[in-house]
Amino acid sequence: MKSAKHSSGFTLIEVLVAITIMVTVISVVFPMFNQAQLQHAKADAVREKAMIEENMRNQIALINPGEQQEGAGDLGEALQFEWKAEPVSAAMLIRGELTADSDQFLQLYKIAVAYRSGSNSGAFEFEQLGWYDK
């Protein structure tokens, strides 16, 4: 009598089916990871731009636009910016207990900022109060 042989390995068909299933799963999952990486890179770029603009705004906020309507500055060697202030409201007299002959005025200004860093450039605007003596 002949004894039946029992194989302990996988057949070629089983291996091919397993490979096909793995390739299908990878082809579905891989684009999701790629998309997540792209979204992360975009979020990093937006966050960096916001930080740069906030740093420029903080530097310009120390300047009174009522006395100085334009200027330039830098954030390190790689980033230069220029700004210009234009009044957007009527001048209002500030009343105080100072001498009667010193009139001070308060006015709202729109600050337009243009910056460049290497081949990248951008612009933004914000409003700031300024004052001056007449």
C-alpha positions in Angstrom: 0.0 0.0 0.0 1.0 3.5 -0.8 0.9 6.1 2.0 -0.5 9.5 1.3 1.9 12.4 1.5 0.8 15.5 3.4 2.4 18.7 2.4 3.2 21.3 5.1 3.8 24.3 2.7 1.6 26.7 0.7 0.6 26.1 -2.9 1.5 28.5 -5.6 -2.1 29.7 -5.9 -2.3 30.5 -2.2 0.9 32.5 -2.4 -0.3 34.5 -5.4 -3.7 35.2 -3.8 -1.9 36.5 -0.6 0.4 38.7 -2.7 -2.6 40.1 -4.6 -4.4 40.9 -1.4 -1.4 42.6 0.1 -0.8 44.7 -3.1 -4.4 45.8 -3.1 -4.3 46.9 0.5 -1.0 48.7 0.1 -2.4 50.5 -3.1 -5.3 51.8 -1.0 -3.4 52.8 2.1 -0.3 54.4 0.5 -2.1 57.3 -1.1 -3.7 58.1 2.3 -0.3 58.4 3.9 1.0 60.4 0.9 -2.0 62.8 1.2 -1.4 63.2 4.9 2.3 64.1 4.3 1.2 66.7 1.7 -1.3 68.2 4.1 1.3 68.3 6.9 3.8 70.1 4.6 1.1 72.7 3.6 0.2 73.3 7.3 3.9 73.8 8.1 4.2 76.4 5.3 1.2 78.3 6.6 2.4 78.2 10.2 5.9 79.5 9.1 4.3 82.3 7.1 2.1 83.3 10.0 5.1 83.4 12.4 7.1 85.5 10.0 4.3 87.9 9.5 3.7 88.1 13.3 7.4 88.9 13.9 7.3 91.7 11.2 4.1 93.1 12.7 5.6 93.1 16.2 8.6 95.1 14.9 6.4 97.6 13.1 4.0 97.9 16.1 6.8 99.6 18.0 6.8 102.5 15.5 4.3 105.3 15.7 2.8 105.6 12.2 1.7 109.2 13.0 5.4 110.2 13.1 6.9 107.8 10.6 4.7 106.8 7.6 7.1 104.3 5.9 10.2 102.3 6.6 12.1 99.0 6.1 13.6 96.3 8.2 14.8 92.7 8.2 14.4 89.5 10.2 17.9 88.2 9.9 19.8 88.2 6.7 17.4 86.2 4.7 14.2 88.2 5.0 13.7 91.9 4.3 10.5 93.9 4.4 9.2 97.3 3.6 6.1 99.0 5.1 4.0 102.0 4.4 1.3 103.6 6.6 -1.8 105.4 5.2 -4.4 107.1 7.3 -7.8 105.4 7.1 -9.7 107.6 9.6 -10.1 111.3 10.4 -7.7 112.7 12.9 -9.2 113.1 16.4 -8.0 115.6 18.9 -6.8 114.0 22.2 -7.9 116.0 25.2 -5.8 115.9 28.2 -4.5 118.0 31.1 -1.4 119.1 29.4 -0.9 122.7 28.4 -3.6 124.2 26.3 -1.2 124.9 23.4 -0.1 121.3 22.8 -2.6 119.7 20.5 -2.2 116.0 20.0 -4.1 114.0 17.4 -5.0 110.3 17.2 -5.5 108.6 13.8 -6.0 105.0 12.6 -3.5 103.9 9.9 -3.5 101.0 7.5 0.0 99.5 7.4 0.8 97.7 4.2 3.8 95.3 4.4 5.7 93.7 1.5 8.4 91.2 2.2 10.8 88.9 0.3 12.9 86.0 1.4 15.1 84.6 -1.4 12.7 83.7 -4.2 9.6 83.9 -2.0 7.7 87.1 -1.5 4.4 88.1 0.2 2.4 91.0 1.5 -0.1 91.6 4.2 -1.9 94.6 5.9 -3.0 95.5 9.4 -4.4 98.5 11.2 -2.6 100.5 13.9 -3.2 103.7 15.9 -0.8 106.5 15.5 -0.6 110.0 17.1 1.1 113.2 16.4 1.4 116.8 17.6 0.1 119.7 15.5 
